[in-house]
Amino acid sequence: MKTIVKNTLILLLITLIAGLALAFVYDLTKEPIARAEEEDKINAYRSVYPDAKDFTECTVDTYDFAPEGNVSVDEIKTALDSGGKPVGWVMTITSGSGYVGNITIALGISDNGTLQGMTVISMSETPGLGAKCTSEDFQGQFAGINASVIKAVKGGKSEDDEVDAISGATFTTNAVLEAVNAGISLANSHLIGRS
């Protein structure tokens, strides 16, 4: 009986020390991690809206926007030019329709509805297939498109509202387009002409 009590107290002490150490490390690292994540997001915004000099909170009310599909608009910022004038928006949008899981993108849209760029921020798609959504060849197709809906095609795009699909990765292509089209829909219904 003495051994059980002694071992229980030792285990309790070890658990208490480990818990305090974890809490200390968490507290020590949470701010640097948050700063790094915010810096990564700003870098993504700069890549999808390279002409913007700064980004500020979006003041347009979009609370009632309900995107179609398995999509969430996580953040919207107003893109400002060097004089502080609004020139468009950047958004973080997540689609839950990827082949493996969520795909989160950053999307830049000018105040006339033209896409400034799109980049995949995070995804866990299949290497060599769906992971090609992070390639410059795929992401670079979106800049300059001004359409209400973008479609994916195989074998080469022929229209201004099309992008080349990722070969062998239909789910991934559709998930990215779902997110991009949700951003376009939000801009058209709540942002353009209201900033």
C-alpha positions in Angstrom: 0.0 0.0 0.0 2.9 2.4 0.8 4.4 1.7 -2.6 1.2 2.6 -4.4 0.9 5.9 -2.5 4.5 6.7 -3.1 4.4 5.9 -6.8 1.2 7.9 -7.2 2.7 10.9 -5.5 5.8 10.6 -7.7 3.7 10.3 -10.9 1.5 13.3 -9.7 4.7 15.4 -9.2 6.1 14.5 -12.6 2.8 15.3 -14.2 2.6 18.7 -12.4 6.1 19.6 -13.4 5.6 18.6 -17.0 2.3 20.5 -17.2 4.0 23.7 -15.8 6.8 23.3 -18.3 4.4 22.9 -21.2 2.4 26.0 -20.0 5.6 28.0 -19.7 6.8 27.0 -23.2 3.3 27.7 -24.7 3.2 31.1 -23.1 6.8 31.9 -24.3 6.1 30.9 -27.9 2.5 31.9 -28.6 3.2 35.6 -29.4 6.2 34.8 -31.8 4.0 32.2 -33.5 1.1 34.6 -33.9 3.4 37.3 -35.3 4.9 34.8 -37.8 1.5 33.6 -38.9 0.3 37.3 -39.3 3.5 38.1 -41.3 2.9 35.0 -43.5 -0.7 36.2 -44.2 0.5 39.7 -45.0 3.1 38.3 -47.4 0.4 36.2 -49.1 -1.7 39.4 -49.4 1.2 41.2 -50.9 1.7 38.4 -53.4 -2.0 38.5 -54.5 -2.2 42.3 -54.6 1.3 43.5 -55.4 0.2 47.0 -56.2 -1.3 47.6 -52.7 1.0 49.4 -50.3 -1.0 48.5 -47.1 -4.0 46.6 -45.9 -6.6 47.7 -43.4 -9.8 46.2 -41.8 -12.7 46.1 -44.3 -15.4 48.4 -43.2 -18.1 47.1 -45.5 -20.6 44.9 -43.6 -20.6 41.4 -45.1 -22.1 39.4 -42.1 -25.1 38.2 -44.2 -23.0 36.7 -47.0 -23.5 33.0 -47.2 -21.2 31.4 -49.8 -22.4 28.4 -51.7 -20.8 25.0 -51.1 -18.4 24.0 -48.4 -16.6 27.4 -48.1 -15.9 30.0 -45.4 -14.6 33.5 -45.9 -12.1 33.8 -43.0 -10.9 37.4 -43.4 -11.3 40.4 -45.6 -8.9 43.4 -45.7 -9.1 46.5 -47.8 -6.1 47.1 -50.1 -4.8 50.6 -50.1 -2.6 52.4 -52.6 0.4 54.6 -51.6 -2.0 57.5 -50.9 -4.1 55.5 -48.5 -7.0 55.2 -51.0 -8.9 51.9 -51.2 -8.2 50.1 -54.5 -9.6 46.6 -53.8 -9.7 43.8 -51.3 -7.7 40.8 -50.2 -9.5 37.8 -48.7 -8.6 34.6 -46.9 -11.0 31.9 -48.0 -11.2 28.2 -47.1 -12.8 25.4 -49.1 -13.5 22.1 -47.3 -13.9 20.3 -50.6 -10.3 19.3 -51.3 -9.4 15.7 -51.9 -7.6 15.3 -48.6 -9.0 18.2 -46.6 -9.2 22.0 -46.4 -7.6 24.3 -48.9 -7.1 27.9 -47.8 -6.3 30.6 -50.4 -5.6 34.3 -50.4 -7.4 36.2 -53.2 -6.9 39.8 -54.4 -9.7 41.6 -56.2 -9.6 45.2 -57.4 -12.5 47.6 -57.0 -13.6 46.9 -60.6 -13.8 43.1 -60.0 -10.5 42.1 -61.7 -8.6 39.4 -59.9 -5.1 40.6 -58.9 -3.9 37.2 -57.9 -4.5 34.0 -56.0 -2.2 31.9 -53.9 -2.8 28.8 -51.9 -1.9 29.5 -48.2 -2.4 26.0 -46.9 -3.4 22.6 -48.1 -2.7 18.9 -47.6 -3.4 17.5 -51.0 -1.7 14.5 -52.6 2.0 15.3 -53.5 2.5 15.2 -57.3 -1.2 15.6 -58.0 -3.4 18.0 -56.0 -0.3 19.6 -54.4 0.3 21.2 -57.9 -2.3 23.8 -56.8 0.6 25.6 -55.2 2.6 25.8 -58.5 3.1 29.2 -60.1 1.7 27.7 -63.4 -1.7 27.0 -61.8 -1.9 30.1 -59.4 -0.7 32.5 -62.1 -3.7 31.8 -64.3 -6.0 33.8 -62.1 -4.4 37.3 -62.3 -6.3 39.5 -64.7 -9.5 37.6 -64.9 -12.7 39.6 -64.6 -15.6 37.2 -64.5 -18.5 36.4 -62.2 -17.7 32.7 -62.3 -14.4 31.0 -63.2 -14.5 27.6 -64.8 -11.8 24.9 -65.1 -11.1 23.2 -68.4 -8.9 20.5 -69.6 -6.7 20.8 -72.7 -6.1 24.5 -72.7 -8.3 27.4 -71.8 -10.0 29.3 -74.7 -12.1 31.8 -72.8 -11.3 34.7 -70.5 -13.3 33.1 -67.6 -11.4 29.8 -67.7 -8.3 28.3 -66.1 -6.5 25.1 -67.0 -7.4 22.3 -64.5 -4.8 20.4 -62.7 -4.4 17.0 -64.5 -5.5 14.2 -62.2 -6.7 16.4 -59.4 -10.3 17.3 -60.1 -11.3 17.6 -56.4 -8.4 20.0 -55.8 -9.1 22.1 -58.8 -12.8 22.3 -57.9 -12.0 23.2 -54.3 -9.7 26.1 -55.3 -12.4 27.3 -57.8 -15.1 27.0 -55.2 -13.0 29.3 -52.9 -12.1 31.8 -55.7 -15.7 31.9 -56.9 -17.0 32.6 -53.4 -14.6 35.5 -53.1 -15.8 36.9 -56.5 -19.4 36.5 -55.4 -18.7 38.3 -52.1 -17.0 41.1 -53.9 -19.8 41.5 -56.5 -22.6 41.4 -53.9 -21.1 43.3 -51.0 -17.9 45.1 -51.8 -17.7 46.6 -55.3 -19.3 50.1 -55.3 -19.6 50.2 -51.5 -16.2 51.0 -50.1 
